[in-house]
Amino acid sequence: MVVGAGIDDATHFLIRYKNKAAEGKLPIESILSETMKETGDLSYSLRFPS
């Protein structure tokens, strides 16, 4: 189940990144920053509860 959630989050992140990059209006750093703000940081999905 954890793997599925991580894959789902990564898919959302990549789709938003791809859509923003296709617009061609922003530099890569800005695209990554905006995508992370909209989708959240993917690293939380990779952590296991203690």
Rosetta blueprint (number, residue, H / E / L):
1 M L
2 V H
3 V H
4 G H
5 A H
6 G H
7 I H
8 D H
9 D H
10 A H
11 T H
12 H H
13 F H
14 L H
15 I H
16 R H
17 Y H
18 K H
19 N H
20 K H
21 A H
22 A H
23 E H
24 G L
25 K L
26 L L
27 P L
28 I H
29 E H
30 S H
31 I H
32 L H
33 S H
34 E H
35 T H
36 M H
37 K H
38 E H
39 T H
40 G L
41 D L
42 L L
43 S H
44 Y H
45 S H
46 L H
47 R L
48 F L
49 P L
50 S L
